[in-house]
Amino acid sequence: MASRIRVEQIARSLAALSLLAMGLSALVAPRDGFSLDHAVPQSSQANLSRRLMQREVSLHQRSEAETLLKAFARAQMTRHYWGEFAGSLPDLGLSSGSQFQATVNRDAVRTRLWLEPHHGTEAYLAEVELSGGRLRMHHCRGDRKSSRPGRGGALSGWLATHLFEVI
Protein backbone atom coordinates (compact mmCIF):
# COMPACT_ATOMS: atom_id res chain seq x y z
CA MET A 1 0.00 0.00 0.00
CA ALA A 2 2.77 2.40 0.94
CA SER A 3 4.73 1.56 -2.21
CA ARG A 4 1.66 2.29 -4.34
CA ILE A 5 1.28 5.75 -2.76
CA ARG A 6 4.98 6.40 -3.25
CA VAL A 7 4.79 5.42 -6.97
CA GLU A 8 1.82 7.79 -7.47
CA GLN A 9 3.72 10.61 -5.73
CA ILE A 10 6.77 10.04 -7.91
CA ALA A 11 4.62 10.01 -11.07
CA ARG A 12 2.91 13.26 -10.09
CA SER A 13 6.24 14.86 -9.19
CA LEU A 14 7.74 13.87 -12.55
CA ALA A 15 4.71 15.23 -14.41
CA ALA A 16 4.89 18.52 -12.50
CA LEU A 17 8.64 18.73 -13.06
CA SER A 18 8.27 18.17 -16.82
CA LEU A 19 5.56 20.85 -17.05
CA LEU A 20 7.80 23.23 -15.13
CA ALA A 21 10.71 22.47 -17.47
CA MET A 22 8.55 23.09 -20.55
CA GLY A 23 7.30 26.38 -19.14
CA LEU A 24 10.80 27.57 -18.26
CA SER A 25 12.16 26.58 -21.67
CA ALA A 26 9.41 28.61 -23.34
CA LEU A 27 10.36 31.64 -21.24
CA VAL A 28 14.09 31.27 -21.89
CA ALA A 29 14.02 30.14 -25.55
CA PRO A 30 14.18 32.78 -28.31
CA ARG A 31 10.74 33.95 -29.38
CA ASP A 32 11.15 32.97 -33.03
CA GLY A 33 13.29 29.86 -32.37
CA PHE A 34 10.65 27.34 -33.39
CA SER A 35 8.57 29.56 -35.68
CA LEU A 36 7.46 28.29 -39.05
CA ASP A 37 7.25 31.86 -40.38
CA HIS A 38 10.84 31.73 -41.65
CA ALA A 39 9.75 29.45 -44.45
CA VAL A 40 7.18 32.00 -45.65
CA PRO A 41 8.46 34.84 -47.85
CA GLN A 42 8.06 38.38 -46.53
CA SER A 43 5.58 39.34 -49.30
CA SER A 44 3.31 36.45 -48.27
CA GLN A 45 3.42 37.65 -44.68
CA ALA A 46 2.41 41.15 -45.77
CA ASN A 47 -0.34 39.69 -47.94
CA LEU A 48 -1.62 37.59 -45.04
CA SER A 49 -1.51 40.59 -42.74
CA ARG A 50 -3.48 42.68 -45.26
CA ARG A 51 -6.10 39.93 -45.69
CA LEU A 52 -6.48 39.55 -41.93
CA MET A 53 -6.95 43.31 -41.56
CA GLN A 54 -9.57 43.31 -44.33
CA ARG A 55 -11.34 40.43 -42.61
CA GLU A 56 -11.39 42.30 -39.30
CA VAL A 57 -12.79 45.43 -40.98
CA SER A 58 -15.39 43.29 -42.76
CA LEU A 59 -16.52 41.66 -39.51
CA HIS A 60 -16.81 45.04 -37.79
CA GLN A 61 -18.75 46.40 -40.76
CA ARG A 62 -21.08 43.38 -40.69
CA SER A 63 -21.74 43.92 -36.99
CA GLU A 64 -22.55 47.60 -37.55
CA ALA A 65 -24.83 46.75 -40.48
CA GLU A 66 -26.74 44.10 -38.54
CA THR A 67 -27.25 46.51 -35.65
CA LEU A 68 -28.66 49.12 -38.03
CA LEU A 69 -30.86 46.54 -39.82
CA LYS A 70 -32.40 45.44 -36.52
CA ALA A 71 -33.00 49.02 -35.39
CA PHE A 72 -34.56 49.86 -38.77
CA ALA A 73 -36.89 46.85 -38.69
CA ARG A 74 -38.04 47.49 -35.13
CA ALA A 75 -38.59 51.19 -35.77
CA GLN A 76 -40.53 50.47 -38.98
CA MET A 77 -42.73 47.96 -37.15
CA THR A 78 -43.48 50.61 -34.54
CA ARG A 79 -44.16 53.25 -37.21
CA HIS A 80 -46.52 50.88 -39.03
CA TYR A 81 -48.39 50.27 -35.80
CA TRP A 82 -48.98 54.03 -35.56
CA GLY A 83 -50.06 54.42 -39.19
CA GLU A 84 -47.53 53.83 -41.98
CA PHE A 85 -43.91 52.99 -42.72
CA ALA A 86 -41.36 55.80 -42.57
CA GLY A 87 -39.74 56.91 -45.82
CA SER A 88 -36.20 57.54 -44.57
CA LEU A 89 -33.74 56.75 -41.81
CA PRO A 90 -33.90 60.25 -40.27
CA ASP A 91 -37.69 59.84 -39.97
CA LEU A 92 -36.91 56.89 -37.70
CA GLY A 93 -34.20 58.71 -35.79
CA LEU A 94 -31.49 56.54 -37.38
CA SER A 95 -28.37 57.24 -39.39
CA SER A 96 -26.26 54.98 -41.57
CA GLY A 97 -23.08 56.82 -40.68
CA SER A 98 -20.30 57.42 -43.14
CA GLN A 99 -19.47 53.81 -43.94
CA PHE A 100 -22.73 52.88 -45.71
CA GLN A 101 -24.79 54.15 -48.61
CA ALA A 102 -28.36 53.59 -47.40
CA THR A 103 -31.48 53.40 -49.57
CA VAL A 104 -34.98 53.15 -48.10
CA ASN A 105 -37.88 52.03 -50.31
CA ARG A 106 -41.45 51.74 -49.12
CA ASP A 107 -44.98 51.23 -50.28
CA ALA A 108 -48.24 50.48 -48.45
CA VAL A 109 -47.28 46.91 -47.48
CA ARG A 110 -43.48 46.83 -47.44
CA THR A 111 -40.39 48.81 -46.55
CA ARG A 112 -36.76 47.98 -47.27
CA LEU A 113 -33.39 49.22 -46.17
CA TRP A 114 -30.58 48.45 -48.60
CA LEU A 115 -27.07 49.06 -47.22
CA GLU A 116 -24.04 49.19 -49.47
CA PRO A 117 -20.72 49.79 -47.74
CA HIS A 118 -18.22 52.11 -49.38
CA HIS A 119 -15.59 49.38 -48.96
CA GLY A 120 -15.98 45.63 -48.97
CA THR A 121 -17.86 43.03 -50.95
CA GLU A 122 -21.03 42.50 -48.91
CA ALA A 123 -24.34 44.33 -49.08
CA TYR A 124 -27.15 44.11 -46.54
CA LEU A 125 -30.94 44.20 -46.69
CA ALA A 126 -33.71 44.52 -44.10
CA GLU A 127 -37.33 44.17 -45.11
CA VAL A 128 -40.51 44.65 -43.09
CA GLU A 129 -43.64 43.43 -44.83
CA LEU A 130 -47.33 43.26 -44.00
CA SER A 131 -48.55 39.82 -45.05
CA GLY A 132 -51.92 38.37 -44.12
CA GLY A 133 -52.42 40.90 -41.34
CA ARG A 134 -49.01 40.11 -39.82
CA LEU A 135 -45.77 42.05 -39.94
CA ARG A 136 -42.76 40.03 -41.03
CA MET A 137 -39.18 41.16 -40.87
CA HIS A 138 -36.11 39.60 -42.35
CA HIS A 139 -32.48 40.52 -42.89
CA CYS A 140 -30.01 39.11 -45.34
CA ARG A 141 -26.53 39.74 -46.66
CA GLY A 142 -24.71 38.81 -49.81
CA ASP A 143 -22.39 39.83 -52.60
CA ARG A 144 -22.99 43.48 -53.47
CA LYS A 145 -22.26 42.81 -57.16
CA SER A 146 -25.22 40.47 -57.51
CA SER A 147 -28.66 41.87 -58.13
CA ARG A 148 -30.74 43.04 -55.23
CA PRO A 149 -32.89 40.49 -53.40
CA GLY A 150 -36.41 40.02 -54.68
CA ARG A 151 -39.64 40.29 -52.76
CA GLY A 152 -39.95 38.15 -49.68
CA GLY A 153 -36.42 37.02 -49.09
CA ALA A 154 -32.83 36.63 -50.03
CA LEU A 155 -31.37 35.88 -53.42
CA SER A 156 -29.79 32.58 -54.21
CA GLY A 157 -26.39 32.71 -52.58
CA TRP A 158 -27.47 35.33 -50.03
CA LEU A 159 -27.55 34.42 -46.36
CA ALA A 160 -30.74 35.12 -44.41
CA THR A 161 -29.54 36.35 -41.03
CA HIS A 162 -32.80 37.01 -39.20
CA LEU A 163 -36.51 36.30 -39.57
CA PHE A 164 -39.23 37.50 -37.25
CA GLU A 165 -43.00 37.60 -37.42
CA VAL A 166 -45.40 39.59 -35.25
CA ILE A 167 -48.86 38.20 -34.71
DRENPA-3360 file (N, C-alpha, C; in nm, 2 decimals, always signed):
BEGIN
1 = MASRIRVE = +0.08/-0.12/+0.00/+0.00/+0.00/+0.00/+0.09/+0.12/+0.00 ~ +0.19/+0.12/+0.09/+0.28/+0.24/+0.09/+0.36/+0.26/-0.03 ~ +0.40/+0.14/-0.10/+0.47/+0.16/-0.22/+0.39/+0.21/-0.33 ~ +0.26/+0.18/-0.33/+0.17/+0.23/-0.43/+0.15/+0.38/-0.42 ~ +0.14/+0.43/-0.30/+0.13/+0.57/-0.28/+0.26/+0.64/-0.32 ~ +0.37/+0.58/-0.29/+0.50/+0.64/-0.32/+0.51/+0.65/-0.48 ~ +0.47/+0.54/-0.55/+0.48/+0.54/-0.70/+0.39/+0.65/-0.75 ~ +0.27/+0.67/-0.70/+0.18/+0.78/-0.75/+0.24/+0.92/-0.72;
9 = QIARSLAA = +0.31/+0.93/-0.61/+0.37/+1.06/-0.57/+0.49/+1.09/-0.67 ~ +0.56/+0.99/-0.70/+0.68/+1.00/-0.79/+0.63/+1.04/-0.93 ~ +0.52/+0.97/-0.97/+0.46/+1.00/-1.11/+0.41/+1.14/-1.11 ~ +0.34/+1.19/-1.01/+0.29/+1.33/-1.01/+0.41/+1.43/-1.01 ~ +0.51/+1.40/-0.93/+0.62/+1.49/-0.92/+0.69/+1.50/-1.05 ~ +0.71/+1.38/-1.12/+0.77/+1.39/-1.25/+0.69/+1.47/-1.36 ~ +0.56/+1.45/-1.35/+0.47/+1.52/-1.44/+0.48/+1.67/-1.41 ~ +0.48/+1.71/-1.29/+0.49/+1.85/-1.25/+0.62/+1.91/-1.29;
17 = LSLLAMGL = +0.73/+1.83/-1.27/+0.86/+1.87/-1.31/+0.88/+1.89/-1.46 ~ +0.82/+1.80/-1.54/+0.83/+1.82/-1.68/+0.75/+1.94/-1.73 ~ +0.63/+1.97/-1.67/+0.56/+2.09/-1.70/+0.63/+2.21/-1.67 ~ +0.70/+2.21/-1.55/+0.78/+2.32/-1.51/+0.89/+2.35/-1.61 ~ +0.96/+2.24/-1.65/+1.07/+2.25/-1.75/+1.02/+2.30/-1.88 ~ +0.91/+2.26/-1.93/+0.86/+2.31/-2.06/+0.82/+2.46/-2.04 ~ +0.76/+2.50/-1.93/+0.73/+2.64/-1.91/+0.85/+2.73/-1.91 ~ +0.96/+2.68/-1.83/+1.08/+2.76/-1.83/+1.15/+2.76/-1.96;
25 = SALVAPRD = +1.15/+2.66/-2.04/+1.22/+2.66/-2.17/+1.15/+2.75/-2.26 ~ +1.01/+2.77/-2.25/+0.94/+2.86/-2.33/+0.97/+3.00/-2.30 ~ +1.00/+3.03/-2.17/+1.04/+3.16/-2.12/+1.18/+3.20/-2.16 ~ +1.27/+3.10/-2.16/+1.41/+3.13/-2.19/+1.44/+3.12/-2.34 ~ +1.37/+3.04/-2.41/+1.40/+3.01/-2.56/+1.37/+3.14/-2.63 ~ +1.45/+3.16/-2.75/+1.42/+3.28/-2.83/+1.27/+3.27/-2.88 ~ +1.21/+3.39/-2.90/+1.07/+3.40/-2.94/+1.05/+3.33/-3.08 ~ +1.14/+3.35/-3.17/+1.12/+3.30/-3.30/+1.20/+3.17/-3.33;
33 = GFSLDHAV = +1.24/+3.10/-3.22/+1.33/+2.99/-3.24/+1.26/+2.87/-3.31 ~ +1.13/+2.85/-3.28/+1.06/+2.73/-3.34/+0.96/+2.78/-3.44 ~ +0.96/+2.90/-3.48/+0.86/+2.96/-3.57/+0.87/+2.90/-3.71 ~ +0.75/+2.88/-3.77/+0.75/+2.83/-3.90/+0.74/+2.95/-4.00 ~ +0.74/+3.07/-3.95/+0.72/+3.19/-4.04/+0.85/+3.21/-4.12 ~ +0.96/+3.15/-4.09/+1.08/+3.17/-4.17/+1.07/+3.11/-4.30 ~ +0.99/+3.01/-4.32/+0.98/+2.94/-4.45/+0.88/+3.03/-4.54 ~ +0.81/+3.12/-4.49/+0.72/+3.20/-4.56/+0.79/+3.33/-4.61;
41 = PQSSQANL = +0.78/+3.36/-4.74/+0.85/+3.48/-4.78/+0.78/+3.61/-4.72 ~ +0.85/+3.72/-4.71/+0.81/+3.84/-4.65/+0.68/+3.89/-4.72 ~ +0.67/+3.88/-4.86/+0.56/+3.93/-4.93/+0.43/+3.86/-4.89 ~ +0.45/+3.73/-4.87/+0.33/+3.65/-4.83/+0.28/+3.69/-4.69 ~ +0.38/+3.72/-4.60/+0.34/+3.77/-4.47/+0.27/+3.90/-4.48 ~ +0.31/+3.99/-4.56/+0.24/+4.12/-4.58/+0.10/+4.09/-4.64 ~ +0.09/+4.00/-4.73/-0.03/+3.97/-4.79/-0.13/+3.91/-4.69 ~ -0.08/+3.82/-4.61/-0.16/+3.76/-4.50/-0.21/+3.86/-4.40;
49 = SRRLMQRE = -0.12/+3.95/-4.37/-0.15/+4.06/-4.27/-0.26/+4.15/-4.33 ~ -0.25/+4.18/-4.46/-0.35/+4.27/-4.53/-0.48/+4.20/-4.53 ~ -0.48/+4.07/-4.56/-0.61/+3.99/-4.57/-0.68/+3.98/-4.43 ~ -0.59/+3.96/-4.33/-0.65/+3.96/-4.19/-0.71/+4.09/-4.15 ~ -0.64/+4.20/-4.19/-0.70/+4.33/-4.16/-0.83/+4.36/-4.23 ~ -0.83/+4.32/-4.36/-0.96/+4.33/-4.43/-1.07/+4.25/-4.37 ~ -1.04/+4.13/-4.32/-1.13/+4.04/-4.26/-1.19/+4.11/-4.13 ~ -1.10/+4.16/-4.05/-1.14/+4.23/-3.93/-1.23/+4.35/-3.96;
57 = VSLHQRSE = -1.19/+4.43/-4.06/-1.28/+4.54/-4.10/-1.41/+4.49/-4.15 ~ -1.41/+4.39/-4.22/-1.54/+4.33/-4.28/-1.63/+4.28/-4.16 ~ -1.57/+4.21/-4.06/-1.65/+4.17/-3.95/-1.71/+4.28/-3.87 ~ -1.63/+4.39/-3.85/-1.68/+4.50/-3.78/-1.79/+4.57/-3.86 ~ -1.77/+4.58/-3.99/-1.88/+4.64/-4.08/-2.00/+4.56/-4.07 ~ -1.99/+4.43/-4.07/-2.11/+4.34/-4.07/-2.18/+4.36/-3.94 ~ -2.11/+4.37/-3.83/-2.17/+4.39/-3.70/-2.25/+4.52/-3.70 ~ -2.19/+4.63/-3.75/-2.25/+4.76/-3.76/-2.38/+4.75/-3.84;
65 = AETLLKAF = -2.37/+4.69/-3.96/-2.48/+4.67/-4.05/-2.60/+4.60/-3.98 ~ -2.57/+4.49/-3.92/-2.67/+4.41/-3.85/-2.74/+4.49/-3.74 ~ -2.67/+4.57/-3.67/-2.73/+4.65/-3.56/-2.82/+4.75/-3.63 ~ -2.78/+4.81/-3.74/-2.87/+4.91/-3.80/-2.99/+4.84/-3.87 ~ -2.97/+4.73/-3.92/-3.09/+4.65/-3.98/-3.19/+4.62/-3.88 ~ -3.15/+4.58/-3.76/-3.24/+4.54/-3.65/-3.31/+4.67/-3.60 ~ -3.24/+4.78/-3.58/-3.30/+4.90/-3.54/-3.40/+4.95/-3.64 ~ -3.37/+4.94/-3.77/-3.46/+4.99/-3.88/-3.58/+4.90/-3.87;
73 = ARAQMTRH = -3.57/+4.77/-3.87/-3.69/+4.69/-3.87/-3.78/+4.71/-3.75 ~ -3.72/+4.72/-3.63/-3.80/+4.75/-3.51/-3.87/+4.89/-3.52 ~ -3.80/+4.99/-3.57/-3.86/+5.12/-3.58/-3.97/+5.12/-3.68 ~ -3.95/+5.05/-3.79/-4.05/+5.05/-3.90/-4.18/+4.97/-3.85 ~ -4.16/+4.87/-3.77/-4.27/+4.80/-3.71/-4.35/+4.89/-3.62 ~ -4.28/+4.97/-3.54/-4.35/+5.06/-3.45/-4.42/+5.17/-3.53 ~ -4.35/+5.22/-3.64/-4.42/+5.32/-3.72/-4.54/+5.27/-3.79 ~ -4.54/+5.15/-3.84/-4.65/+5.09/-3.90/-4.77/+5.07/-3.80;
81 = YWGEFAGS = -4.74/+5.04/-3.68/-4.84/+5.03/-3.58/-4.91/+5.16/-3.56 ~ -4.84/+5.27/-3.57/-4.90/+5.40/-3.56/-4.95/+5.46/-3.69 ~ -4.95/+5.39/-3.80/-5.01/+5.44/-3.92/-4.94/+5.39/-4.05 ~ -4.82/+5.42/-4.07/-4.75/+5.38/-4.20/-4.60/+5.37/-4.18 ~ -4.54/+5.31/-4.28/-4.39/+5.30/-4.27/-4.33/+5.44/-4.30 ~ -4.21/+5.46/-4.24/-4.14/+5.58/-4.26/-4.06/+5.57/-4.39 ~ -4.04/+5.69/-4.45/-3.97/+5.69/-4.58/-3.82/+5.71/-4.58 ~ -3.76/+5.73/-4.46/-3.62/+5.75/-4.46/-3.57/+5.72/-4.32;
89 = LPDLGLSS = -3.44/+5.70/-4.31/-3.37/+5.67/-4.18/-3.39/+5.79/-4.08 ~ -3.37/+5.92/-4.12/-3.39/+6.02/-4.03/-3.53/+6.03/-3.97 ~ -3.63/+5.99/-4.05/-3.77/+5.98/-4.00/-3.78/+5.89/-3.88 ~ -3.69/+5.79/-3.88/-3.69/+5.69/-3.77/-3.59/+5.72/-3.66 ~ -3.52/+5.83/-3.68/-3.42/+5.87/-3.58/-3.29/+5.79/-3.59 ~ -3.27/+5.74/-3.71/-3.15/+5.65/-3.74/-3.06/+5.72/-3.84 ~ -2.93/+5.68/-3.84/-2.84/+5.72/-3.94/-2.75/+5.61/-3.98 ~ -2.71/+5.61/-4.11/-2.63/+5.50/-4.16/-2.48/+5.53/-4.14;
97 = GSQFQATV = -2.45/+5.65/-4.09/-2.31/+5.68/-4.07/-2.24/+5.70/-4.20 ~ -2.11/+5.71/-4.19/-2.03/+5.74/-4.31/-1.98/+5.62/-4.39 ~ -2.00/+5.50/-4.33/-1.95/+5.38/-4.39/-2.04/+5.31/-4.49 ~ -2.17/+5.35/-4.49/-2.27/+5.29/-4.57/-2.35/+5.39/-4.66 ~ -2.38/+5.34/-4.78/-2.48/+5.41/-4.86/-2.61/+5.35/-4.84 ~ -2.71/+5.42/-4.78/-2.84/+5.36/-4.74/-2.95/+5.41/-4.83 ~ -3.03/+5.31/-4.87/-3.15/+5.34/-4.96/-3.27/+5.28/-4.89 ~ -3.37/+5.36/-4.87/-3.50/+5.32/-4.81/-3.61/+5.32/-4.92;
105 = NRDAVRTR = -3.67/+5.21/-4.94/-3.79/+5.20/-5.03/-3.91/+5.16/-4.95 ~ -4.02/+5.21/-4.98/-4.14/+5.17/-4.91/-4.27/+5.19/-5.00 ~ -4.37/+5.11/-4.97/-4.50/+5.12/-5.03/-4.60/+5.09/-4.92 ~ -4.72/+5.07/-4.95/-4.82/+5.05/-4.85/-4.80/+4.92/-4.76 ~ -4.74/+4.82/-4.82/-4.73/+4.69/-4.75/-4.58/+4.65/-4.72 ~ -4.49/+4.73/-4.76/-4.35/+4.68/-4.74/-4.25/+4.80/-4.74 ~ -4.15/+4.78/-4.66/-4.04/+4.88/-4.65/-3.91/+4.80/-4.65 ~ -3.81/+4.86/-4.72/-3.68/+4.80/-4.73/-3.57/+4.90/-4.70;
113 = LWLEPHHG = -3.46/+4.85/-4.63/-3.34/+4.92/-4.62/-3.23/+4.84/-4.69 ~ -3.17/+4.91/-4.78/-3.06/+4.84/-4.86/-2.93/+4.92/-4.82 ~ -2.83/+4.85/-4.76/-2.71/+4.91/-4.72/-2.59/+4.86/-4.81 ~ -2.52/+4.95/-4.87/-2.40/+4.92/-4.95/-2.29/+4.99/-4.88 ~ -2.19/+4.91/-4.83/-2.07/+4.98/-4.77/-1.98/+5.04/-4.88 ~ -1.91/+5.15/-4.84/-1.82/+5.21/-4.94/-1.70/+5.12/-4.97 ~ -1.67/+5.03/-4.88/-1.56/+4.94/-4.90/-1.61/+4.80/-4.86 ~ -1.56/+4.70/-4.93/-1.60/+4.56/-4.90/-1.68/+4.50/-5.01;
121 = TEAYLAEV = -1.72/+4.38/-4.99/-1.79/+4.30/-5.10/-1.93/+4.27/-5.06 ~ -1.97/+4.29/-4.93/-2.10/+4.25/-4.89/-2.20/+4.37/-4.90 ~ -2.32/+4.34/-4.92/-2.43/+4.43/-4.91/-2.54/+4.37/-4.81 ~ -2.62/+4.46/-4.76/-2.71/+4.41/-4.65/-2.86/+4.46/-4.69 ~ -2.95/+4.38/-4.64/-3.09/+4.42/-4.67/-3.18/+4.39/-4.55 ~ -3.27/+4.48/-4.51/-3.37/+4.45/-4.41/-3.50/+4.48/-4.48 ~ -3.60/+4.40/-4.45/-3.73/+4.42/-4.51/-3.84/+4.39/-4.40 ~ -3.93/+4.48/-4.40/-4.05/+4.46/-4.31/-4.17/+4.47/-4.40;
129 = ELSGGRLR = -4.25/+4.36/-4.39/-4.36/+4.34/-4.48/-4.49/+4.31/-4.41 ~ -4.60/+4.36/-4.45/-4.73/+4.33/-4.40/-4.79/+4.21/-4.49 ~ -4.81/+4.10/-4.43/-4.86/+3.98/-4.51/-4.96/+3.91/-4.43 ~ -5.08/+3.91/-4.48/-5.19/+3.84/-4.41/-5.22/+3.89/-4.28 ~ -5.21/+4.02/-4.26/-5.24/+4.09/-4.13/-5.13/+4.08/-4.03 ~ -5.02/+4.02/-4.07/-4.90/+4.01/-3.98/-4.78/+4.09/-4.04 ~ -4.70/+4.14/-3.95/-4.58/+4.20/-3.99/-4.47/+4.10/-3.99 ~ -4.39/+4.09/-4.10/-4.28/+4.00/-4.10/-4.15/+4.08/-4.13;
137 = MHHCRGDR = -4.04/+4.05/-4.07/-3.92/+4.12/-4.09/-3.81/+4.01/-4.12 ~ -3.73/+4.05/-4.21/-3.61/+3.96/-4.24/-3.49/+4.04/-4.28 ~ -3.38/+3.99/-4.25/-3.25/+4.05/-4.29/-3.17/+3.95/-4.37 ~ -3.09/+4.00/-4.46/-3.00/+3.91/-4.53/-2.88/+3.99/-4.58 ~ -2.78/+3.91/-4.62/-2.65/+3.97/-4.67/-2.60/+3.89/-4.78 ~ -2.53/+3.95/-4.87/-2.47/+3.88/-4.98/-2.38/+3.97/-5.06 ~ -2.33/+3.91/-5.17/-2.24/+3.98/-5.26/-2.30/+4.11/-5.32 ~ -2.24/+4.22/-5.30/-2.30/+4.35/-5.35/-2.30/+4.36/-5.50;
145 = KSSRPGRG = -2.23/+4.28/-5.57/-2.23/+4.28/-5.72/-2.34/+4.21/-5.78 ~ -2.40/+4.12/-5.70/-2.52/+4.05/-5.75/-2.64/+4.14/-5.75 ~ -2.75/+4.10/-5.81/-2.87/+4.19/-5.81/-2.93/+4.19/-5.68 ~ -3.01/+4.29/-5.65/-3.07/+4.30/-5.52/-3.18/+4.19/-5.50 ~ -3.19/+4.16/-5.37/-3.29/+4.05/-5.34/-3.43/+4.08/-5.39 ~ -3.50/+3.98/-5.42/-3.64/+4.00/-5.47/-3.74/+4.01/-5.35 ~ -3.86/+4.02/-5.38/-3.96/+4.03/-5.28/-3.97/+3.90/-5.19 ~ -3.97/+3.92/-5.06/-3.99/+3.81/-4.97/-3.87/+3.73/-4.93;
153 = GALSGWLA = -3.75/+3.78/-4.96/-3.64/+3.70/-4.91/-3.51/+3.73/-4.98 ~ -3.42/+3.65/-4.95/-3.28/+3.66/-5.00/-3.27/+3.60/-5.14 ~ -3.17/+3.65/-5.21/-3.14/+3.59/-5.34/-3.07/+3.46/-5.32 ~ -3.06/+3.38/-5.43/-2.98/+3.26/-5.42/-2.83/+3.30/-5.39 ~ -2.77/+3.24/-5.30/-2.64/+3.27/-5.26/-2.63/+3.37/-5.15 ~ -2.74/+3.44/-5.11/-2.75/+3.53/-5.00/-2.78/+3.46/-4.88 ~ -2.73/+3.51/-4.76/-2.75/+3.44/-4.64/-2.86/+3.52/-4.56 ~ -2.97/+3.45/-4.53/-3.07/+3.51/-4.44/-3.02/+3.51/-4.30;
161 = THLFEVI = -3.01/+3.63/-4.24/-2.95/+3.64/-4.10/-3.06/+3.65/-3.99 ~ -3.18/+3.68/-4.03/-3.28/+3.70/-3.92/-3.42/+3.70/-3.98 ~ -3.51/+3.63/-3.91/-3.65/+3.63/-3.96/-3.74/+3.64/-3.83 ~ -3.84/+3.73/-3.84/-3.92/+3.75/-3.72/-4.06/+3.78/-3.77 ~ -4.16/+3.73/-3.70/-4.30/+3.76/-3.74/-4.38/+3.80/-3.62 ~ -4.46/+3.91/-3.63/-4.54/+3.96/-3.53/-4.68/+3.92/-3.55 ~ -4.75/+3.86/-3.46/-4.89/+3.82/-3.47/-4.98/+3.94/-3.45;
% end
